[in-house]
């Protein structure tokens, strides 16, 4: 779902979600689209943080991206911001460092790690043997590889005590 539409429908409705203090950051999204972790947070906690930052990243076909070309901040209104980040293929994303840099572009907001929660989507893949397309051994292999994939919190250099993982189970 388009992110702008969701934000405007939530905040412009007659029954908007309760607002809580602090900052919620949703890394790893697709530019312009609503992150799954955001929808899970709304569904289960029924709250919207005072400041919400939606990070979408791309990797450019160069080793390093110049600092001036690294991020673009878009104000979505109601304390919500879409941040598009570009990295080179030799760079490892560091979300806390990025937030320290983009805080100048968000009026009235200062990045404080103790006041920020990072919400990640984490889905568990389950091999059920019900697939008509994939053999059971392949389902199990795919589920095994999914469980052993790198953790997003580590990849984004997030502080471990500030990460909330939300998700569900996917049966294949």
C-alpha positions in Angstrom: 0.0 0.0 0.0 1.3 3.5 -0.7 2.8 5.0 2.4 1.4 8.5 1.9 -2.2 7.2 1.5 -1.9 5.2 4.8 -0.5 8.1 6.8 -3.1 10.6 5.5 -6.0 8.1 6.1 -4.7 7.3 9.7 -4.0 10.9 10.8 -6.9 12.5 9.0 -9.6 10.0 10.2 -12.1 10.7 12.9 -10.5 8.0 15.1 -6.7 8.4 14.7 -4.4 6.0 16.6 -3.2 7.1 20.0 0.2 8.9 19.8 3.0 8.0 22.1 6.2 9.8 22.8 9.4 8.9 21.1 10.6 7.9 17.6 9.8 4.8 15.7 12.1 3.9 12.8 11.1 1.3 10.2 14.3 0.4 8.2 14.4 -1.8 5.1 11.3 -0.7 3.3 10.6 0.0 -0.3 10.4 3.7 -1.2 6.8 4.9 -1.2 5.4 1.7 0.2 4.1 0.9 3.7 6.5 -1.3 5.7 5.0 -4.5 7.0 6.5 -3.8 10.5 4.5 -0.5 10.6 1.3 -2.3 9.8 2.0 -5.0 12.4 2.8 -2.3 15.0 -0.5 -0.5 14.3 -2.5 -3.8 14.3 -1.1 -5.1 17.6 -0.2 -2.0 19.6 -2.7 0.5 18.1 -0.3 3.4 18.5 1.6 5.8 16.4 4.8 7.4 17.7 5.3 11.1 17.9 8.0 10.9 15.1 7.9 8.0 12.5 10.8 7.5 10.1 10.4 5.2 7.2 13.8 4.2 5.7 14.1 2.8 2.2 17.5 2.0 0.7 19.1 1.3 -2.6 22.5 0.2 -3.5 24.2 2.1 -6.3 26.6 0.6 -8.8 29.6 2.4 -7.3 31.8 1.5 -4.4 31.0 4.6 -2.3 28.3 7.3 -2.5 29.1 10.9 -1.8 27.7 12.2 1.5 25.7 14.9 -0.3 24.0 12.2 -2.5 23.4 9.7 0.3 19.9 10.6 1.7 16.7 12.4 0.8 14.1 13.3 3.4 10.4 13.8 2.5 8.0 15.2 5.1 4.8 13.1 4.9 3.0 15.3 7.5 1.9 14.4 11.0 5.4 13.7 12.3 6.1 11.1 9.6 9.1 11.2 7.3 10.2 9.0 4.4 14.0 8.8 4.1 15.5 7.3 1.0 19.1 6.2 1.4 21.6 5.3 -1.3 24.8 3.3 -0.5 27.6 2.1 -2.6 28.1 -1.7 -3.0 31.2 -1.6 -0.7 29.3 0.2 2.1 27.5 -1.4 5.0 24.4 0.6 6.1 24.7 2.2 9.6 21.2 3.4 10.4 22.1 5.2 13.7 24.9 7.2 11.9 22.4 8.0 9.1 19.9 9.3 11.6 22.5 11.5 13.2 23.1 13.0 9.8 19.5 13.5 8.7 18.3 15.0 12.0 19.3 18.4 10.5 16.7 17.9 7.8 13.8 17.1 10.2 12.6 20.2 11.9 12.4 20.0 15.7 13.7 16.5 15.9 16.9 15.3 17.5 18.1 11.7 17.2 18.4 10.2 20.7 19.1 6.4 20.8 17.4 6.1 24.1 14.2 7.6 22.7 14.1 5.6 19.5 12.7 2.2 18.7 13.6 0.3 15.6 10.8 -1.9 14.2 11.8 -4.8 11.9 9.6 -7.2 10.0 10.6 -10.8 10.6 8.6 -13.6 9.0 9.2 -17.3 9.8 9.0 -19.7 6.9 7.4 -23.1 7.6 7.7 -26.1 5.3 4.2 -27.7 5.2 4.4 -30.0 2.2 1.3 -28.5 0.8 3.0 -26.7 -2.1 2.0 -28.0 -5.5 5.1 -26.4 -7.0 7.9 -27.3 -4.7 9.0 -30.7 -3.3 9.0 -31.0 0.5 12.8 -31.3 0.7 13.1 -28.0 -1.2 10.6 -26.3 1.1 12.6 -27.5 4.1 15.8 -26.3 2.5 14.3 -22.9 1.8 13.0 -22.6 5.4 16.4 -23.6 6.7 18.1 -21.0 4.6 15.6 -18.4 5.8 16.3 -19.2 9.4 20.0 -18.9 8.9 20.0 -15.6 6.9 21.8 -12.6 8.4 19.9 -10.7 11.0 18.6 -7.3 9.8 19.4 -5.7 13.1 23.1 -6.6 12.7 23.1 -5.6 9.1 21.8 -2.1 9.8 24.1 -1.7 12.9 21.1 -1.2 15.2 21.5 -1.1 19.0 20.2 -4.5 20.1 18.3 -3.2 23.1 16.2 -0.8 20.9 15.0 -3.3 18.3 11.4 -4.7 18.1 10.8 -7.5 15.6 7.3 -8.1 14.4 6.1 -10.6 11.9 4.2 -13.8 11.2 4.5 -17.2 9.8 4.5 -18.0 6.1 3.5 -21.6 5.2 4.8 -23.0 2.0 
